[in-house]
Structures are given as structure tokens and as C-alpha cells.
Amino acid sequence: MPAHLDEPIAGAPVDPLCFCVRGWLWIEAAQAQIAAVEISADGATLGETVALYARPDVTAALALGPGSATGFELFAHHANFAPGQPFEIQLRARLRDGSRTAVLATHVVRPIARDYRTNHFGVLLDRATTAVQRHENIFATGPSLAEGSGELALLLRRYLGAPPRRVIDVGCGLGSYGRGLLADGYDWIGAEIDAADCAELTRLGLPHRHVDGRTLPFADGAFDAALCLEVLEHIEETRPFLREVHRVAPRQLIVSVPNCELLGYLWDHLATPWHMLESTHVNFFTRWSLGALLREFYPRVELRFYNPYPLKTVEGTPLHYNLLAIASADA
């Protein structure tokens, strides 16, 4: 009984959680009795389709009547695959009486070595997750990061200038940049609203103050520079916040935020940067909106990008994930 699997293409990497299976079958007189085409592996059904369609190439090769429905296409999901370990898929037809044909065709699939269910939002790839996801499930809030960006660490040193300098890191999280700055001789201190992060900062022995999010317990002009790294996007009232930051660090402020300009470029890819799905993000900045806001407090603002984004424009030009602003009192 003729049948063939055209996809997956031999030797091509396949994500077993979602892969296309395409082919054709012709079981002669029993063709009209097909209720569904099934793909299975390791004793489990991976996917099925009830829709057969005409394949002119098959019709011509087998000398079938015009419009003979022989082609099929479905998307399969192998829940129990072993990453990187090949497995065999099998093609069968289920007939209207409930019986199944013998195996009509087989194909060895070579899966990728990664199981994306272990990724952020990976639970959405698990077929056991049958609940409709709500806003709070998708627009989630992730934990503070213990490690920062190596590129940003270099940029901070470039724009802060040589140590020693008194630096306050407002919204420092777990002090991912403070450790390096302290080691390099900067007089760094963190200010953090989250009690759990403050407990970890204490455990790590990093200097910090637990703050209320409205005021900073330091004297006017106490610092040479302030850092607000991935903070402003979370602040409901940015002007009172920046006014307080400016009070304690009137000479320089370095700000990092997600680059909202990406959205204009990623429309062609139908993509959205994952970090912008944080539920606590209330502000979305471009170079122009961030620059205009910071110039209300610091006369000079230089803006640049960092952290290359994995996708490029459709023309191949680079994109960046983060926006960096260096604001200073020097006009």
C-alpha cells in the first residue's frame, strides 16, 4: 500500500514539541473509509488529521482520478522524547469502523538537544497545561538577577570614570553590579525596596539601605553618581522619584531601561521582547521620551543602546535590547 512521509526532512533538526509531518497515502478501495491519519512514536499518538487533500504529483504518479485526496499535513507533539536521541515515527490510517491499518510508512526523526519546556514560560509547551492562561500567568514578574550584563558593567566603568567615586545604586536588586564596582575601588552602596533582596544583600555582605521607595535616607549631594538600572520602567511617578535621586546625586545619573523602540522594528517578525511582558512595567521608553524626562533634572543627556537583540530587522540591520542614558549636570 503506497505511502510516503515528506516531512520531517531527512537529517533536519526537529523540535519534538512541535513539528510538521507531511506526506501522502493511498490504500486503494479503503481510501474512502479513512476517518483520520495518525502519526505515532514509542506507542503514543503524536498527532492526527481528518483532512485529506489532492496532491497533483501523487495523482499523476499513481494514475489516480482527478481530485483524489491523498495528501495530509499535521503538527505533532512528542511529550516523552529524550533530547538529542533519534526516534521513529509511524504512519497509520484509522478507518471508520475504528480499526487501524498496519504501519504504512516510517521515518527516523533527529530531535534537537534542548527541551524548551525547561525555559521561561516552558509550562505553556506542556500538554498537561490545559487551563486557560490568565493575565497574571503571562504578564509575570521574574526574580531579581544575581548576575548582570558584562557589556553594561564595562559601560558603567566607562561613563562613571575612574574610582574612587561615591555611587548609589537605586533599586540595586541583588547587587549584581555592586560587587564588581566595589572590587574595582568604587564607594558603592545599594538602595532597595524589596525585603527579600535586602536579606540576600546582607548575606552577601554588600552595603545597602532598605528604602521605602519614596525617599532616600542620605544627605543632599551625598553621591558623585547614581545608578538606576532597569528601575524606571517600574516607577509609577517618575518625576518625584527622579527629583529624590537628583537630590542625593546631582552631578550624574546613569539609567538603563528596556528599549521600547524594538517594538517598531519587530512588527515584521510578529515578535515582542519577553522582558516587556513583566507585569510591573508601567513605563515604556524610547531615546526621545527618556531623554526629555531626564533633561528636566540633568541638563546633559547622552543616549545609546547596548545588549544586541537576537533578531535583526528583515534587512539585516542590528537591534538592541536595552537603552542606556548618561545624564549629568554639565550642560
C-alpha positions in Angstrom: 0.0 0.0 0.0 1.8 3.1 -1.2 2.5 5.9 1.3 5.3 8.4 2.0 6.4 10.8 4.6 7.9 14.0 3.0 8.5 15.9 6.3 10.3 16.0 8.6 13.1 16.3 6.0 15.8 13.6 6.5 18.6 14.9 8.7 17.0 18.2 9.5 16.8 19.1 13.3 13.3 18.8 14.7 11.7 20.2 17.9 9.6 17.2 19.1 7.3 19.5 21.0 6.0 21.0 17.7 6.9 19.6 14.3 5.2 19.3 11.0 4.5 15.9 9.5 3.5 16.0 5.8 3.1 13.2 3.3 0.6 11.1 1.4 -1.1 7.7 1.4 -3.2 5.6 -1.0 -4.9 2.5 0.3 -6.9 1.9 -2.8 -10.5 0.8 -2.2 -10.2 1.5 1.6 -9.2 5.2 1.0 -12.9 6.3 1.3 -13.0 4.6 4.7 -10.3 6.7 6.2 -11.5 8.5 9.3 -8.1 10.1 10.3 -4.4 9.9 9.5 -2.3 9.2 12.7 1.3 9.6 13.5 2.7 7.7 16.5 6.0 7.0 18.2 7.0 4.9 21.1 3.5 3.6 21.4 1.9 7.0 21.7 -0.1 9.0 19.2 1.7 12.3 18.4 -0.9 13.8 16.2 -3.7 13.2 13.7 -5.7 14.9 11.0 -9.1 14.2 9.4 -8.3 16.4 6.4 -7.0 14.8 3.2 -6.4 16.9 0.1 -5.5 16.3 -3.5 -1.8 16.0 -4.4 -1.4 16.5 -8.2 2.1 14.9 -8.0 0.7 11.8 -6.4 -2.4 11.7 -8.6 -0.1 11.8 -11.7 2.4 9.3 -10.4 -0.3 6.7 -9.4 -2.6 7.5 -12.3 -5.5 8.3 -10.0 -8.7 10.0 -10.8 -8.8 13.8 -10.7 -9.2 15.3 -7.2 -8.2 12.1 -5.4 -7.5 13.0 -1.8 -4.1 11.5 -0.8 -2.2 14.3 0.9 -2.1 15.1 4.6 -0.4 17.6 6.9 -0.4 17.8 10.7 1.6 19.1 13.6 2.9 16.5 16.1 3.9 16.7 19.8 6.1 14.1 21.4 5.8 14.6 25.1 8.2 11.9 26.2 11.2 12.4 23.8 14.8 12.2 25.0 16.6 15.3 23.9 19.1 14.6 21.2 18.0 10.9 20.9 16.5 9.9 17.5 13.1 8.3 17.5 11.0 6.7 14.8 7.6 8.0 13.8 5.0 5.7 12.2 2.1 6.5 9.8 -1.2 4.7 10.0 -4.7 5.3 8.9 -7.7 4.9 11.3 -10.8 3.6 9.5 -14.4 4.5 10.1 -15.0 1.1 11.8 -12.4 2.0 14.4 -9.7 -0.3 13.1 -6.3 0.8 12.0 -4.1 -0.2 9.1 -0.7 -1.7 9.5 2.2 0.8 9.6 2.2 2.4 6.1 5.5 4.4 6.4 8.2 5.2 9.0 10.7 7.9 9.4 13.6 8.5 11.8 13.4 11.9 13.5 16.5 13.6 14.8 15.4 15.9 17.7 17.2 18.9 18.9 19.2 18.5 22.2 17.0 21.0 24.1 13.7 20.6 25.8 12.1 24.0 25.7 9.7 23.1 28.5 12.6 24.0 30.8 12.6 27.5 29.5 10.8 30.6 30.8 7.1 30.1 30.0 8.0 26.5 29.2 4.9 25.2 31.0 2.9 26.5 28.1 4.6 23.8 25.9 3.5 21.0 28.2 0.3 19.4 27.0 -0.7 18.8 30.7 -1.2 22.6 31.0 -4.8 22.6 29.9 -6.0 25.6 31.9 -6.7 28.8 30.0 -3.9 31.2 31.0 -4.8 34.5 32.6 -3.2 37.9 32.5 -1.3 37.2 35.7 0.1 34.0 34.2 1.6 35.6 31.1 2.5 39.1 32.3 4.6 37.7 35.1 7.3 39.1 37.3 10.6 37.4 37.4 13.1 37.3 40.3 16.0 39.7 40.7 19.0 38.6 38.7 22.1 37.6 40.6 24.3 38.2 37.5 24.2 41.4 35.4 25.3 42.2 31.8 29.0 42.1 31.1 28.6 44.8 28.5 26.7 47.1 30.9 29.4 46.5 33.6 32.0 47.8 31.1 29.9 50.8 30.1 29.3 51.7 33.8 33.0 52.0 34.4 33.5 54.0 31.1 30.9 56.6 32.0 31.4 56.7 35.8 35.1 57.5 35.3 38.0 56.2 37.4 37.4 55.3 41.1 37.2 56.3 43.8 33.7 57.7 43.3 30.7 57.6 45.6 27.9 55.7 43.8 24.4 54.9 44.9 22.6 52.1 43.1 18.9 52.8 43.4 16.9 49.7 43.0 20.0 47.6 43.2 18.2 44.2 43.5 20.8 41.6 44.5 23.7 44.0 43.8 24.9 42.3 40.6 26.9 45.4 39.6 27.9 46.5 43.1 30.2 43.5 43.7 32.3 44.4 40.7 32.3 48.1 41.4 33.4 47.6 45.0 36.2 45.3 43.9 37.4 48.0 41.5 37.6 50.6 44.2 34.3 52.4 43.8 32.5 53.5 47.0 29.2 51.7 46.1 26.0 51.4 48.2 22.7 49.9 47.2 19.2 51.1 47.9 16.5 48.5 47.6 12.8 48.4 48.4 12.4 44.6 48.3 12.9 43.0 51.7 13.9 39.6 50.3 16.6 41.2 48.1 17.8 43.2 51.2 18.1 40.0 53.1 20.3 38.5 50.3 22.4 41.7 50.2 23.0 41.3 53.9 24.0 37.6 53.4 26.4 38.7 50.7 27.9 41.4 52.8 27.1 44.2 50.4 26.5 47.7 51.8 22.9 48.8 51.3 19.8 50.5 52.8 16.3 49.2 52.9 14.2 52.1 51.5 10.5 52.9 51.2 10.6 53.8 47.5 9.7 57.5 48.1 12.8 58.9 49.9 16.5 58.1 50.1 18.0 58.3 53.6 21.0 60.3 52.5 22.1 64.0 52.6 21.9 66.3 49.7 24.7 65.8 47.2 26.0 62.7 49.1 27.0 60.9 46.0 29.0 61.6 42.8 26.7 59.4 40.7 23.5 57.4 40.9 22.6 54.2 39.0 19.0 53.3 38.1 19.4 50.1 36.2 16.1 48.5 34.9 14.2 50.5 37.5 12.4 53.5 35.8 10.1 51.2 33.9 8.6 50.1 37.2 8.1 53.6 38.7 4.5 54.9 38.6 5.5 58.5 39.4 8.8 59.1 37.7 9.3 62.8 38.4 9.2 62.6 42.3 11.4 59.6 42.1 14.0 61.4 39.9 13.8 64.5 42.0 14.8 62.5 45.0 17.6 60.8 43.1 18.8 64.2 41.8 18.8 65.5 45.4 21.4 62.9 46.6 23.3 62.6 43.3 23.0 66.0 41.4 26.1 65.5 39.2 25.4 62.3 37.3 22.8 59.6 36.8 23.1 56.5 34.6 19.8 54.9 33.6 19.2 51.6 31.8 15.7 50.6 30.6 14.2 48.2 28.1 14.4 49.6 24.6 10.8 50.2 23.5 11.9 51.2 20.0 12.3 47.5 19.4 8.5 47.2 19.0 8.5 49.3 15.8 11.1 47.0 14.2 9.8 43.7 15.5 6.4 44.2 14.0 7.7 42.5 10.8 8.6 39.4 12.9 5.4 39.4 14.9 7.6 39.4 18.0 7.7 41.1 21.4 10.7 41.2 23.7 10.0 38.8 26.6 11.1 41.3 29.3 8.4 43.7 28.2 5.8 41.2 29.5 6.8 41.9 33.1 3.6 42.7 34.9 5.2 45.6 36.9 6.3 47.5 33.8 4.3 50.7 33.7 6.6 52.9 31.5 8.0 52.2 28.1 10.8 54.4 26.9 12.4 55.5 23.6 15.5 57.6 23.3 13.4 60.7 22.9 11.0 60.1 25.8 13.7 59.1 28.2 15.9 62.0 27.1 13.1 64.5 27.6 12.3 63.2 31.0 15.9 63.2 32.3 16.7 66.7 31.0 14.1 68.0 33.4 16.7 67.2 36.1 20.1 67.0 34.4 20.9 69.4 31.5 23.1 67.0 29.5 21.8 63.5 28.5 23.7 61.1 26.2 21.7 58.1 24.9 22.9 54.9 23.4 22.0 51.2 23.1 23.6 48.0 24.4 22.9 44.3 24.5 22.3 43.1 20.9 18.9 41.5 20.3 18.9 38.0 18.8 16.7 39.1 15.9 17.7 41.7 13.3 15.5 43.7 11.0 14.3 42.0 7.9 17.0 43.9 6.1 19.7 42.5 8.5 20.5 45.7 10.5 21.2 45.2 14.2 18.8 45.8 17.0 19.4 46.2 20.8 17.5 45.1 23.8 18.4 47.9 26.2 18.6 51.7 26.2 21.3 53.5 28.3 21.2 57.1 29.3 24.0 59.1 30.9 22.7 62.2 32.4 24.9 64.9 34.0 24.9 68.4 35.4 27.3 69.5 32.7 25.4 71.5 30.1 
